[in-house]
Amino acid sequence: MKINNKTQLWLLVLLIIIVNISCSNNDESNSDVEEIDPDDTDNPVDNPNFPLSDQDNTGNWVLNSEISDEFDTGSLDEDKWQIQGKDGVYKSNFVGRHPSQFSPNNAIVEDGKLKILTKWEPDFPFSDATREQCGETYSYENITTAAVISRKQFQYGYMEIRSKSAKARITSSFWTTGFQSELDMFEMFGDPKPGETSLDWQKRLKFNMISWNPDNPYYLPDGNGPAHTRNIQAENNTADDFHVYGFEWTADFIKVYIDGELHPLGTILKSQVTNNGADPDRWVTDVAYWIWFDSETFCFLGLPEAADLPVAYEIDYVRIWQNN
């Protein structure tokens, strides 16, 4: 068949159109793909869908969205979190560790982070209750802190937060409560009073397993029943920068990770705890837990003064995974 010049021209135009469409489709298919240089420390490979220590998800983790939170909505989700003291409600009747007290105004979401504030507020309506601590009864009340508690409970899984402790003589804590049981993943002290151990405290994750069961051998007459406690030392001061802290909690062990790495002292075995005298068939942390974030005063590490405050304990996110 003979093709005239006009037909050749139309065929050329059609060919150009087809080529352009193909190139356009290729550009669109690649537009959402970000190539990450694994050697680029400013852009690390990090899949937020899984724990930092298990990026390949060998543990078959599934995110529990009812307790996990990125704190990026501009305000605290109070369907998910209880603010201690709001509307006069105090879970477990805990108003704060004397001489500080929880203020509902000190728990805020700002800059994509949950901030637990500690302030100097002499005019705050403090509780009339008094408490002796460290051999003294504190008569002054100037310090307000805050606590936030999950409304849902969970049992066993992987808890991970990215946080920076407050640089003051107060705790920055990530802990839990359940039926006659408490698990303190960490209590951090950003600026303890000067002394021989002050540098250690600035890097310390104080880990505690506590039984509140009066029938348990750990329970003591004064109400303090530590089943196990351990000082886990980080490489850096916890108040200097944000770090990722992970806690794998099972029926047989708890493992503590810092920035995705298992800490050398971060494996707590059920057998280690029960060998100290507890019921061998019971793991002290075998109950469902509520999560707490809070700051408290501990007089033996010193108390903040007006010039030290305000400060903030900041939590970038909390993520809870389970695989059962």
C-alpha positions as CSV (number, residue, x, y, z in Angstrom):
1,M,0.0,0.0,0.0
2,K,1.3,3.4,-0.9
3,I,1.4,5.9,2.0
4,N,1.2,9.5,1.0
5,N,2.9,12.4,2.7
6,K,-0.2,13.4,4.7
7,T,-0.6,9.9,6.1
8,Q,3.1,9.8,7.1
9,L,2.7,13.1,8.9
10,W,-0.2,11.8,10.9
11,L,1.7,8.6,11.8
12,L,4.6,10.7,13.0
13,V,2.3,12.9,15.2
14,L,0.7,9.7,16.7
15,L,4.1,8.2,17.5
16,I,5.2,11.4,19.3
17,I,2.0,11.4,21.4
18,I,2.5,7.7,22.4
19,V,6.1,8.4,23.4
20,N,5.1,11.4,25.6
21,I,2.3,9.4,27.3
22,S,4.7,6.6,28.1
23,C,7.3,9.0,29.6
24,S,4.7,10.8,31.6
25,N,3.5,7.5,33.2
26,N,7.0,6.6,34.1
27,D,7.6,9.9,35.8
28,E,4.4,9.5,37.8
29,S,5.2,6.0,38.9
30,N,8.6,7.1,40.2
31,S,7.4,10.4,41.8
32,D,6.4,8.8,45.2
33,V,9.6,6.6,45.5
34,E,12.2,8.1,47.8
35,E,15.6,6.5,47.5
36,I,17.3,6.5,50.9
37,D,21.1,6.4,51.2
38,P,21.8,4.0,54.1
39,D,25.0,5.8,54.8
40,D,23.2,9.2,55.2
41,T,23.0,9.6,59.0
42,D,20.7,12.6,58.6
43,N,18.1,10.3,56.9
44,P,18.4,6.9,58.6
45,V,16.4,3.9,57.4
46,D,13.5,3.8,59.9
47,N,10.1,2.2,59.3
48,P,7.8,3.6,62.0
49,N,5.4,0.7,61.5
50,F,7.8,-1.5,63.5
51,P,10.1,-1.2,66.5
52,L,13.4,0.4,65.9
53,S,15.1,-2.8,67.1
54,D,13.1,-5.0,64.7
55,Q,12.8,-3.1,61.4
56,D,12.2,-6.4,59.5
57,N,9.4,-7.2,61.9
58,T,10.6,-10.7,62.7
59,G,8.4,-10.5,65.8
60,N,5.2,-10.1,63.7
61,W,4.2,-7.0,65.6
62,V,0.9,-5.3,65.0
63,L,0.4,-1.7,66.2
64,N,-2.2,-1.2,69.0
65,S,-3.6,2.1,67.8
66,E,-5.8,2.5,70.9
67,I,-2.8,3.3,73.0
68,S,-0.2,4.5,70.5
69,D,0.0,8.2,69.7
70,E,2.1,10.5,67.6
71,F,0.9,13.6,69.4
72,D,0.7,15.5,66.1
73,T,-3.0,16.7,66.3
74,G,-2.4,19.9,68.2
75,S,-4.2,18.8,71.4
76,L,-4.2,15.7,73.6
77,D,-6.7,13.1,72.6
78,E,-8.7,12.8,75.8
79,D,-10.6,9.8,74.5
80,K,-7.3,8.0,74.6
81,W,-5.6,9.8,77.6
82,Q,-6.7,10.8,81.0
83,I,-5.1,14.0,82.4
84,Q,-4.6,13.5,86.1
85,G,-6.6,16.0,88.2
86,K,-8.8,17.2,85.4
87,D,-12.3,17.9,86.7
88,G,-11.0,16.8,90.1
89,V,-10.4,13.2,89.1
90,Y,-7.2,11.5,90.3
91,K,-6.6,7.9,89.3
92,S,-5.6,5.8,92.3
93,N,-6.1,9.0,94.4
94,F,-2.6,10.0,93.4
95,V,-2.3,13.8,93.5
96,G,1.5,13.9,93.0
97,R,4.6,13.2,95.1
98,H,4.9,15.7,97.9
99,P,5.8,18.5,97.8
100,S,4.8,18.7,94.1
101,Q,1.3,18.2,92.9
102,F,-0.2,17.3,89.5
103,S,-1.9,20.2,87.7
104,P,-4.1,19.4,84.7
105,N,-2.8,22.6,83.0
106,N,0.7,21.1,82.9
107,A,0.0,18.4,80.3
108,I,-0.1,19.9,76.8
109,V,0.6,19.0,73.2
110,E,2.8,21.4,71.4
111,D,5.1,21.2,68.4
112,G,4.0,17.6,67.8
113,K,5.0,16.4,71.2
114,L,3.4,15.6,74.5
115,K,4.9,17.9,77.1
116,I,4.8,17.2,80.9
117,L,5.5,20.6,82.4
118,T,7.0,21.3,85.8
119,K,6.3,24.9,87.1
120,W,6.9,27.0,90.2
121,E,3.3,28.0,91.2
122,P,3.0,29.1,94.9
123,D,-0.6,30.2,94.2
124,F,-1.8,26.7,93.0
125,P,-4.6,25.2,95.1
126,F,-2.5,22.5,96.7
127,S,-4.0,19.6,98.6
128,D,-4.2,19.8,102.4
129,A,-2.7,16.4,102.7
130,T,0.8,16.2,104.1
131,R,3.4,13.5,103.8
132,E,6.7,12.9,105.5
133,Q,9.5,12.1,103.2
134,C,13.3,11.7,103.7
135,G,12.8,12.4,107.4
136,E,11.1,15.7,107.0
137,T,7.6,17.1,106.6
138,Y,7.6,19.6,103.8
139,S,5.6,22.7,104.7
140,Y,6.0,24.7,101.5
141,E,4.2,23.8,98.3
142,N,5.3,25.6,95.2
143,I,5.9,22.9,92.5
144,T,3.3,21.7,90.0
145,T,3.9,18.8,87.6
146,A,1.6,16.6,85.5
147,A,0.5,13.1,84.7
148,V,-1.1,11.5,81.7
149,I,-2.6,8.0,81.8
150,S,-3.9,5.7,79.0
151,R,-7.6,4.9,79.2
152,K,-7.0,1.5,77.7
153,Q,-5.0,-1.4,79.2
154,F,-3.0,-4.0,77.4
155,Q,-0.9,-7.0,78.4
156,Y,2.4,-8.0,76.8
157,G,3.9,-6.4,73.7
158,Y,6.6,-4.0,72.6
159,M,6.5,-0.4,74.1
160,E,8.5,2.2,72.4
161,I,8.8,6.0,73.0
162,R,11.0,8.7,71.7
163,S,11.6,11.2,74.5
164,K,13.8,13.7,76.2
165,S,13.8,14.1,80.0
166,A,13.3,17.4,81.7
167,K,16.6,19.1,82.8
168,A,15.6,19.6,86.4
169,R,15.5,17.8,89.8
170,I,12.3,16.0,89.0
171,T,11.6,12.7,87.3
172,S,10.7,12.1,83.7
173,S,8.9,8.7,83.9
174,F,7.3,6.1,81.7
175,W,5.6,3.5,83.8
176,T,2.5,1.4,84.2
177,T,0.0,0.3,86.8
178,G,-2.3,-2.7,87.0
179,F,-3.9,-5.0,89.5
180,Q,-1.6,-5.0,92.6
181,S,1.3,-4.5,90.2
182,E,3.5,-1.7,88.8
183,L,6.2,-1.7,86.1
184,D,8.5,1.3,85.8
185,M,10.1,1.2,82.4
186,F,12.2,4.2,83.5
187,E,12.5,7.0,85.9
188,M,15.0,9.6,84.6
189,F,16.5,12.5,86.5
190,G,17.7,15.2,84.2
191,D,19.6,17.4,86.8
192,P,20.1,15.7,90.2
193,K,21.8,17.6,93.0
194,P,25.6,17.7,92.7
195,G,27.4,14.7,94.2
196,E,29.4,11.6,93.6
197,T,26.6,9.9,91.6
198,S,25.0,12.9,89.9
199,L,26.6,12.1,86.5
200,D,25.3,8.6,86.8
201,W,21.8,9.8,87.5
202,Q,21.8,12.0,84.5
203,K,22.3,8.9,82.3
204,R,20.2,6.5,84.3
205,L,17.0,4.6,83.4
206,K,15.8,3.5,86.8
207,F,13.9,0.2,86.1
208,N,11.5,-1.2,88.7
209,M,9.1,-4.1,89.0
210,I,6.8,-3.6,92.1
211,S,4.2,-5.9,93.7
212,W,1.4,-4.3,95.7
213,N,0.0,-7.7,96.7
214,P,0.1,-8.1,100.5
215,D,0.3,-11.9,100.0
216,N,3.4,-11.7,97.9
217,P,6.7,-12.2,99.6
218,Y,8.0,-8.9,98.1
219,Y,5.3,-6.8,99.8
220,L,6.7,-5.0,102.8
221,P,4.8,-3.4,105.7
222,D,5.4,0.1,104.6
223,G,3.7,-0.6,101.3
224,N,6.8,-0.6,99.2
225,G,7.3,-4.0,97.5
226,P,10.1,-3.9,94.9
227,A,10.3,-7.3,93.3
228,H,13.2,-6.2,91.1
229,T,15.1,-3.0,90.4
230,R,17.9,-2.2,88.0
231,N,20.0,0.8,87.0
232,I,20.4,0.9,83.2
233,Q,22.9,3.4,82.2
234,A,22.6,5.2,78.9
235,E,25.6,6.6,77.0
236,N,24.2,10.1,77.0
237,N,22.5,12.4,79.4
238,T,18.8,11.8,79.0
239,A,18.0,15.5,79.1
240,D,20.4,16.5,76.3
241,D,18.5,15.1,73.3
242,F,15.8,12.8,72.2
243,H,16.4,9.1,72.2
244,V,14.3,6.0,71.4
245,Y,13.6,3.7,74.3
246,G,12.0,0.3,73.7
247,F,10.7,-2.4,76.1
248,E,9.7,-5.9,75.0
249,W,7.4,-7.3,77.6
250,T,6.5,-11.0,77.6
251,A,5.3,-13.7,80.0
252,D,9.0,-14.7,80.5
253,F,11.2,-11.7,80.1
254,I,11.5,-7.9,79.6
255,K,14.2,-6.5,77.3
256,V,15.3,-2.9,77.3
257,Y,16.5,-1.2,74.1
258,I,18.1,2.2,73.6
259,D,18.1,3.6,70.1
260,G,17.3,0.2,68.7
261,E,20.1,-1.7,70.5
262,L,19.6,-4.2,73.3
263,H,21.3,-2.8,76.4
264,P,23.9,-5.1,78.0
265,L,22.0,-5.0,81.3
266,G,18.6,-4.8,79.6
267,T,17.4,-8.4,79.8
268,I,15.3,-9.2,82.9
269,L,14.2,-12.8,83.1
270,K,11.3,-14.2,85.0
271,S,13.6,-16.8,86.5
272,Q,15.8,-14.1,88.0
273,V,12.9,-12.5,89.7
274,T,11.2,-15.6,91.0
275,N,14.5,-17.0,92.3
276,N,14.4,-14.1,94.8
277,G,11.5,-15.7,96.6
278,A,8.3,-15.0,94.7
279,D,5.8,-17.6,93.6
280,P,7.6,-19.5,90.9
281,D,4.4,-19.7,88.9
282,R,3.8,-16.0,88.9
283,W,5.5,-13.3,86.9
284,V,5.1,-10.0,88.9
285,T,4.1,-8.3,85.7
286,D,1.5,-10.8,84.5
287,V,-1.5,-8.4,84.6
288,A,-2.9,-5.8,82.1
289,Y,-1.4,-2.3,82.5
290,W,-2.3,1.3,82.0
291,I,0.5,3.5,80.8
292,W,1.6,6.6,82.7
293,F,3.8,9.6,81.7
294,D,4.5,11.9,84.6
295,S,7.1,14.0,86.5
296,E,7.5,13.8,90.3
297,T,9.8,15.2,93.0
298,F,12.2,13.0,94.9
299,C,13.8,14.8,97.8
300,F,16.8,12.6,98.0
301,L,17.9,13.8,94.6
302,G,17.2,17.4,95.4
303,L,14.2,19.7,94.7
304,P,13.9,22.2,91.9
305,E,13.9,25.9,92.8
306,A,12.1,28.8,91.2
307,A,15.0,29.7,89.0
308,D,15.1,26.1,87.6
309,L,11.5,26.2,86.3
310,P,9.6,25.8,84.1
311,V,10.9,22.7,82.3
312,A,9.3,20.1,80.1
313,Y,9.6,16.3,79.8
314,E,8.9,15.8,76.1
315,I,7.5,12.7,74.4
316,D,7.6,12.7,70.6
317,Y,5.6,9.5,70.3
318,V,4.5,6.3,72.0
319,R,4.0,3.1,70.0
320,I,2.6,-0.1,71.4
321,W,2.9,-3.3,69.3
322,Q,1.5,-6.7,70.1
323,N,1.7,-10.1,68.4
324,N,-0.9,-12.1,70.2
